Amino acid sequence: MSERAVIAAPRDLLPALVALRRALHADAEVGLVLPRTQRRVLDALADLDLEITTGARVSSVTAVLRGGLPGPVVLLRADMDALPVVEATGLPFAGVDGAMHACGHDLHMAGLVGAARLLAARRDDLPGTVIFMFQPGEEGYAGGRIMLEEGVLDAAGERPVAAYAVHVDCTTEGGTAVTRQGPIMASASGLRVRVRGTGGHAAWPEHAIDPMPVAAEMVMAIQSFVARRVPATDPAVVSVTRISSDSAAGNVLSTTVDLEANVRTLSPQTLRLVRDELPRLLGAIGEAHGCSVDAEWVDSYPVTVNDPVETGIVLAHLDELFGAEKVVRLTQPSMASEDFAYVLEEVPGTLVFLGVRPVTIPAGEAPGMHSEGAVFDDGRLDDQAVLLAELAWRRLTR
């Protein structure tokens, strides 16, 4: 981090954040209810004289820091949940019981605790208020949306003027900041399809309506739909992630086959196109073969959109803090998704990725995010804390 940072990390900050991160990592929890994780976050904030509330429906933590000078409100966010992954890193603090912080949320929590400590130390000079949002259930549970429904944006008595989050990336060179103006991550939706035939004996398929080849045709049709109906300039990714039947024997034709597809888009118009027309196509394929088809669309996360004006200012800050050579401006958004999108639908702000690939792992060889072998350099937690604190401070003093 550049010496031009307004907020400097004290020498004892990093060891404390590393210890917190590793304790969180070793005792990871999945989903919306994370009592042990919540307890560790509350304990880490206990001495900072913050206004703290916890969620009614989820194990969230909302902490409000009121500065000594009048000013607006800024929100900083970290996610808390792990993934249902059996860790294979061999680390002495590896997760157990089939839960692993394979997406770096343990670092996110520790980094936000660090930012809270840095800003609380300068409370008297802080012109405004900071909301620290610790949210469970980012990995597909829409915990951010639930926190919005429970009033996190009103926790300080007035709405934030800006919101920021830092997401670590274990495949990107350490100390590199990555972001872009506009859409940065895709929406995520699901399509569940049930194909119904009549079942029968595998020896006499002519006496049955076999839904299995119909489902196979649907899989191929889904790929053709994306290639031929969705503009290449506004892409969608549709992946068939599950297929199963009700046949329990190798010589029995199934009566039903279930398909599930994951859908990623970057614009409302392409999302509408896939949502409206793909189920219609699959229904027509089923009808052509004498099968009935039930299709259920499952909305999930919206597109994560970095406010262009706010993010332009953030990029200038990143150039100053990290050096322009360590700031990457993405030319294209990621097709992964993020439920910070719900906050950014309500408040202008920015999601920034921070590279934390360990120096011992060469470029291109790091196990990816969500991998059972994903490893993160927590020796950069002080930089992460300073970055979050700087973004809040600079917005409040703008």
C-alpha positions as CSV (number, residue, x, y, z in Angstrom):
1,M,0.0,0.0,0.0
2,S,1.3,3.5,-1.0
3,E,2.5,5.9,1.6
4,R,-0.1,8.2,0.2
5,A,-2.8,6.4,2.1
6,V,-4.6,8.6,4.6
7,I,-5.0,5.8,7.1
8,A,-2.0,3.7,8.2
9,A,-2.1,0.3,9.7
10,P,-0.5,-0.1,13.1
11,R,2.2,-2.7,13.4
12,D,0.1,-5.0,15.6
13,L,-2.9,-5.0,13.2
14,L,-1.8,-7.7,10.8
15,P,-1.0,-10.5,13.4
16,A,-4.4,-10.0,15.0
17,L,-6.3,-10.1,11.7
18,V,-4.4,-13.2,10.6
19,A,-5.3,-15.0,13.9
20,L,-8.9,-14.0,13.4
21,R,-9.0,-15.2,9.8
22,R,-7.4,-18.5,10.6
23,A,-9.9,-19.1,13.5
24,L,-12.8,-18.4,11.2
25,H,-11.3,-20.6,8.5
26,A,-10.8,-23.6,10.9
27,D,-14.5,-23.4,12.0
28,A,-16.3,-22.6,8.8
29,E,-20.1,-22.7,8.5
30,V,-22.4,-22.9,5.5
31,G,-25.6,-21.0,4.7
32,L,-27.6,-18.4,6.5
33,V,-27.3,-19.6,10.1
34,L,-23.7,-19.3,11.3
35,P,-23.8,-18.9,15.1
36,R,-20.1,-19.6,15.7
37,T,-18.9,-17.3,13.0
38,Q,-21.3,-14.6,14.2
39,R,-19.9,-15.0,17.7
40,R,-16.3,-14.5,16.5
41,V,-17.2,-11.4,14.6
42,L,-19.1,-10.0,17.6
43,D,-16.1,-10.7,19.9
44,A,-13.7,-9.1,17.5
45,L,-15.8,-5.9,17.4
46,A,-16.7,-5.8,21.1
47,D,-14.2,-3.2,22.3
48,L,-14.8,-0.6,19.6
49,D,-18.0,1.1,21.0
50,L,-20.1,0.4,17.9
51,E,-23.9,0.3,17.7
52,I,-24.4,-3.5,16.9
53,T,-27.4,-5.4,15.9
54,T,-27.9,-8.9,14.7
55,G,-30.3,-10.4,12.2
56,A,-33.7,-11.9,13.1
57,R,-33.8,-14.5,10.2
58,V,-30.0,-14.9,9.6
59,S,-26.8,-14.8,11.6
60,S,-25.9,-11.3,10.3
61,V,-24.0,-8.6,12.2
62,T,-24.6,-4.9,11.5
63,A,-22.2,-2.4,13.3
64,V,-22.5,1.4,13.1
65,L,-19.6,3.7,13.8
66,R,-20.6,7.4,14.2
67,G,-17.9,9.9,13.6
68,G,-17.2,12.9,15.7
69,L,-18.1,15.3,12.9
70,P,-21.3,15.6,10.9
71,G,-21.4,14.0,7.5
72,P,-23.1,11.3,5.3
73,V,-23.2,7.5,5.7
74,V,-21.1,5.0,3.9
75,L,-21.5,1.2,4.0
76,L,-18.7,-1.4,3.9
77,R,-19.7,-5.1,3.4
78,A,-18.1,-8.5,4.0
79,D,-19.7,-11.9,3.5
80,M,-19.5,-14.7,6.2
81,D,-20.4,-18.1,4.8
82,A,-18.3,-21.0,3.6
83,L,-18.9,-23.6,0.9
84,P,-19.8,-27.3,1.3
85,V,-16.4,-28.4,0.1
86,V,-14.0,-30.9,1.7
87,E,-10.8,-29.0,2.1
88,A,-7.6,-30.5,0.7
89,T,-5.0,-27.8,1.3
90,G,-3.3,-29.6,4.2
91,L,-3.1,-26.3,6.1
92,P,-2.9,-26.6,9.9
93,F,-6.1,-24.5,10.2
94,A,-8.0,-26.3,7.4
95,G,-11.7,-26.4,7.6
96,V,-13.4,-29.6,8.9
97,D,-16.8,-31.3,8.6
98,G,-17.1,-30.7,4.9
99,A,-17.1,-26.9,5.1
100,M,-14.4,-24.7,3.6
101,H,-13.8,-21.0,3.1
102,A,-12.8,-21.7,-0.5
103,C,-14.0,-18.2,-1.7
104,G,-12.1,-16.1,0.8
105,H,-15.0,-15.0,3.0
106,D,-12.9,-15.5,6.1
107,L,-10.5,-12.9,4.7
108,H,-13.4,-10.6,4.0
109,M,-14.6,-10.7,7.6
110,A,-11.1,-10.2,9.0
111,G,-10.4,-7.4,6.6
112,L,-13.7,-5.6,7.5
113,V,-13.0,-6.0,11.2
114,G,-9.6,-4.4,10.5
115,A,-11.3,-1.5,8.7
116,A,-13.6,-1.0,11.7
117,R,-10.6,-0.9,14.0
118,L,-8.8,1.6,11.8
119,L,-11.8,3.9,11.4
120,A,-12.7,3.7,15.1
121,A,-9.2,4.8,16.1
122,R,-9.9,8.0,14.1
123,R,-13.5,8.4,15.2
124,D,-13.1,12.0,16.4
125,D,-12.0,13.2,13.0
126,L,-14.4,11.1,11.0
127,P,-17.0,13.3,9.2
128,G,-19.9,11.0,9.0
129,T,-21.0,7.4,9.8
130,V,-19.9,4.0,8.6
131,I,-22.1,0.9,8.5
132,F,-20.2,-2.4,8.6
133,M,-22.3,-5.1,7.0
134,F,-21.4,-8.7,7.8
135,Q,-23.7,-10.9,5.8
136,P,-24.2,-14.7,5.8
137,G,-25.5,-16.7,2.9
138,E,-23.7,-15.2,-0.1
139,E,-23.1,-18.6,-1.7
140,G,-26.5,-18.9,-3.3
141,Y,-28.7,-18.1,-0.3
142,A,-29.3,-14.4,-1.0
143,G,-28.3,-13.3,2.5
144,G,-27.6,-9.8,1.3
145,R,-31.2,-9.5,0.1
146,I,-32.5,-10.7,3.5
147,M,-30.3,-8.1,5.3
148,L,-31.8,-5.4,3.1
149,E,-35.3,-6.6,4.0
150,E,-34.3,-6.4,7.7
151,G,-33.2,-2.8,7.3
152,V,-29.4,-2.8,7.0
153,L,-29.4,0.3,4.8
154,D,-31.4,2.2,7.5
155,A,-29.2,1.1,10.4
156,A,-27.6,4.5,10.8
157,G,-30.9,6.4,10.5
158,E,-30.2,7.6,7.0
159,R,-29.4,5.8,3.8
160,P,-25.7,5.4,2.7
161,V,-24.5,7.6,-0.1
162,A,-22.0,4.9,-1.2
163,A,-21.3,1.2,-0.6
164,Y,-18.0,-0.7,-1.1
165,A,-16.9,-4.3,-0.9
166,V,-13.5,-6.0,-1.4
167,H,-13.4,-9.6,-2.7
168,V,-10.1,-11.4,-2.6
169,D,-8.9,-13.5,-5.5
170,C,-6.5,-16.3,-5.0
171,T,-5.5,-16.6,-8.6
172,T,-4.5,-12.9,-9.1
173,E,-1.0,-11.6,-8.2
174,G,-0.8,-10.3,-4.6
175,G,-1.4,-6.6,-4.1
176,T,-3.2,-6.1,-7.4
177,A,-6.6,-4.3,-7.4
178,V,-9.1,-5.3,-10.1
179,T,-12.4,-3.6,-11.0
180,R,-14.4,-1.9,-13.8
181,Q,-17.1,0.7,-14.3
182,G,-20.6,-0.7,-15.0
183,P,-21.5,-4.4,-14.9
184,I,-18.7,-6.4,-13.3
185,M,-20.5,-9.7,-12.5
186,A,-23.4,-11.6,-14.1
187,S,-26.9,-12.4,-12.8
188,A,-27.5,-15.9,-11.8
189,S,-30.8,-17.8,-12.3
190,G,-31.9,-21.4,-12.5
191,L,-34.2,-23.4,-14.8
192,R,-35.7,-26.6,-13.4
193,V,-37.4,-28.9,-16.0
194,R,-39.3,-32.2,-15.5
195,V,-40.0,-34.3,-18.6
196,R,-42.8,-36.9,-18.2
197,G,-43.2,-40.0,-20.3
198,T,-44.9,-43.3,-19.5
199,G,-42.0,-45.6,-18.6
200,G,-41.8,-49.2,-19.5
201,H,-39.4,-52.1,-20.2
202,A,-36.0,-51.3,-21.7
203,A,-36.5,-54.2,-24.2
204,W,-39.6,-52.7,-25.8
205,P,-39.2,-48.9,-26.0
206,E,-41.8,-48.8,-28.8
207,H,-44.5,-49.6,-26.2
208,A,-43.5,-46.6,-24.0
209,I,-42.8,-42.9,-24.2
210,D,-39.2,-42.7,-23.0
211,P,-38.4,-39.3,-21.6
212,M,-34.6,-39.9,-21.5
213,P,-33.8,-39.3,-25.2
214,V,-36.2,-36.3,-25.1
215,A,-34.2,-34.9,-22.2
216,A,-30.9,-35.5,-24.1
217,E,-32.4,-33.6,-27.1
218,M,-33.2,-30.7,-24.7
219,V,-29.6,-30.6,-23.5
220,M,-28.4,-30.1,-27.0
221,A,-31.2,-27.6,-27.8
222,I,-30.2,-25.5,-24.8
223,Q,-26.7,-25.1,-26.2
224,S,-28.0,-24.3,-29.7
225,F,-30.4,-21.8,-28.2
226,V,-27.6,-19.8,-26.6
227,A,-25.5,-20.0,-29.7
228,R,-28.2,-18.9,-32.1
229,R,-30.7,-16.8,-30.2
230,V,-28.5,-14.8,-27.7
231,P,-26.3,-12.0,-29.2
232,A,-22.6,-12.6,-28.9
233,T,-22.2,-9.0,-27.8
234,D,-24.5,-9.5,-24.8
235,P,-23.7,-13.0,-23.8
236,A,-25.4,-15.7,-21.7
237,V,-24.0,-18.8,-20.2
238,V,-26.4,-21.7,-19.7
239,S,-25.0,-24.8,-18.2
240,V,-26.9,-28.0,-17.6
241,T,-25.7,-28.9,-14.1
242,R,-28.0,-31.9,-13.2
243,I,-29.9,-34.7,-14.9
244,S,-31.6,-37.5,-13.1
245,S,-34.4,-40.0,-13.6
246,D,-36.8,-42.0,-11.5
247,S,-35.6,-45.3,-12.9
248,A,-34.0,-47.4,-10.2
249,A,-33.0,-50.3,-12.5
250,G,-30.9,-50.6,-15.6
251,N,-33.7,-52.4,-17.5
252,V,-36.5,-49.9,-16.7
253,L,-37.4,-46.9,-18.8
254,S,-37.9,-43.9,-16.6
255,T,-41.2,-42.2,-16.3
256,T,-39.7,-38.8,-15.5
257,V,-36.4,-37.1,-16.1
258,D,-35.3,-34.0,-14.2
259,L,-33.0,-31.4,-15.7
260,E,-31.5,-28.3,-14.0
261,A,-29.7,-25.5,-15.7
262,N,-27.7,-22.6,-14.4
263,V,-28.2,-19.3,-16.3
264,R,-25.8,-16.3,-16.3
265,T,-26.6,-13.1,-18.1
266,L,-25.3,-9.5,-18.1
267,S,-28.4,-7.5,-19.1
268,P,-32.1,-7.4,-18.4
269,Q,-33.0,-7.9,-22.0
270,T,-31.0,-11.1,-22.4
271,L,-32.3,-12.4,-19.1
272,R,-35.9,-11.8,-20.4
273,L,-35.1,-13.6,-23.7
274,V,-33.8,-16.7,-22.0
275,R,-36.4,-16.7,-19.2
276,D,-39.3,-16.4,-21.7
277,E,-38.2,-18.3,-24.7
278,L,-36.1,-21.2,-23.5
279,P,-38.9,-22.9,-21.4
280,R,-41.2,-22.5,-24.4
281,L,-38.7,-24.3,-26.7
282,L,-38.2,-27.1,-24.2
283,G,-42.0,-27.5,-23.9
284,A,-42.3,-27.8,-27.7
285,I,-39.6,-30.5,-27.8
286,G,-41.4,-32.4,-25.2
287,E,-44.8,-32.1,-27.0
288,A,-43.2,-33.2,-30.3
289,H,-42.3,-36.5,-28.6
290,G,-45.5,-37.0,-26.6
291,C,-44.0,-35.9,-23.3
292,S,-45.4,-33.3,-20.9
293,V,-42.9,-30.7,-19.6
294,D,-43.0,-28.7,-16.4
295,A,-40.5,-25.8,-16.3
296,E,-39.8,-23.6,-13.3
297,W,-37.7,-20.5,-13.5
298,V,-35.8,-19.6,-10.3
299,D,-34.6,-16.1,-10.0
300,S,-31.4,-15.6,-8.1
301,Y,-28.8,-12.8,-8.0
302,P,-29.1,-9.7,-10.3
303,V,-26.2,-8.3,-12.3
304,T,-23.6,-6.7,-10.1
305,V,-23.2,-3.1,-11.4
306,N,-20.5,-0.8,-10.3
307,D,-21.7,2.8,-10.4
308,P,-19.8,4.4,-13.3
309,V,-19.2,7.7,-11.6
310,E,-18.4,6.3,-8.1
311,T,-16.1,3.7,-9.6
312,G,-14.3,6.2,-11.7
313,I,-13.3,8.0,-8.5
314,V,-12.5,4.7,-6.8
315,L,-10.1,3.8,-9.7
316,A,-8.3,7.1,-9.2
317,H,-7.9,6.2,-5.6
318,L,-6.6,2.7,-6.4
319,D,-4.0,4.2,-8.8
320,E,-2.8,6.4,-5.9
321,L,-2.9,3.7,-3.3
322,F,-1.5,0.7,-5.2
323,G,0.3,2.4,-8.2
324,A,-1.2,2.4,-11.6
325,E,0.8,-0.6,-12.7
326,K,-1.0,-2.7,-10.0
327,V,-4.5,-1.7,-10.9
328,V,-6.3,-3.7,-13.6
329,R,-9.3,-2.2,-15.4
330,L,-11.3,-5.2,-16.6
331,T,-12.5,-4.9,-20.2
332,Q,-15.2,-7.5,-19.7
333,P,-17.3,-8.5,-16.7
334,S,-17.1,-11.9,-15.0
335,M,-19.9,-14.4,-15.6
336,A,-19.7,-15.4,-11.9
337,S,-22.3,-13.7,-9.6
338,E,-22.3,-11.9,-6.3
339,D,-25.1,-10.9,-4.0
340,F,-23.5,-7.5,-3.2
341,A,-25.5,-6.8,-6.4
342,Y,-28.6,-6.3,-4.2
343,V,-26.8,-3.5,-2.3
344,L,-25.6,-1.9,-5.5
345,E,-29.1,-1.8,-6.9
346,E,-30.0,0.5,-4.0
347,V,-26.8,2.4,-3.3
348,P,-24.1,3.6,-5.8
349,G,-20.8,1.9,-5.1
350,T,-18.1,-0.4,-6.2
351,L,-16.9,-4.0,-5.8
352,V,-13.1,-4.3,-6.0
353,F,-11.2,-7.6,-6.4
354,L,-7.8,-7.8,-4.5
355,G,-5.2,-10.3,-5.6
356,V,-4.0,-12.5,-2.8
357,R,-2.2,-15.3,-4.6
358,P,0.6,-16.7,-2.4
359,V,4.1,-15.7,-3.7
360,T,5.0,-19.4,-3.6
361,I,2.5,-20.3,-6.3
362,P,3.5,-19.3,-9.9
363,A,1.0,-17.4,-12.1
364,G,-1.3,-19.8,-13.8
365,E,-0.8,-22.6,-11.3
366,A,-3.0,-21.4,-8.4
367,P,-6.1,-23.6,-7.7
368,G,-9.2,-21.6,-8.5
369,M,-11.8,-20.1,-6.2
370,H,-14.2,-22.7,-4.8
371,S,-11.6,-25.3,-5.3
372,E,-10.8,-27.7,-2.5
373,G,-7.2,-26.7,-2.9
374,A,-7.7,-22.9,-2.9
375,V,-5.1,-21.0,-0.8
376,F,-5.0,-17.3,0.1
377,D,-2.1,-15.1,1.3
378,D,-3.5,-13.6,4.5
379,G,-0.3,-11.6,4.9
380,R,-2.2,-8.9,2.9
381,L,-5.0,-8.5,5.3
382,D,-3.7,-5.2,6.5
383,D,-3.8,-3.9,2.9
384,Q,-7.3,-5.1,2.6
385,A,-8.3,-3.4,5.9
386,V,-6.6,-0.1,4.8
387,L,-8.3,-0.2,1.4
388,L,-11.8,-0.5,2.9
389,A,-11.1,2.2,5.5
390,E,-9.6,4.5,2.8
391,L,-12.6,4.1,0.5
392,A,-15.0,5.0,3.4
393,W,-12.8,7.9,4.6
394,R,-12.3,9.4,1.2
395,R,-16.0,9.2,0.4
396,L,-17.0,10.9,3.6
397,T,-14.4,13.6,3.2
398,R,-15.2,14.2,-0.5
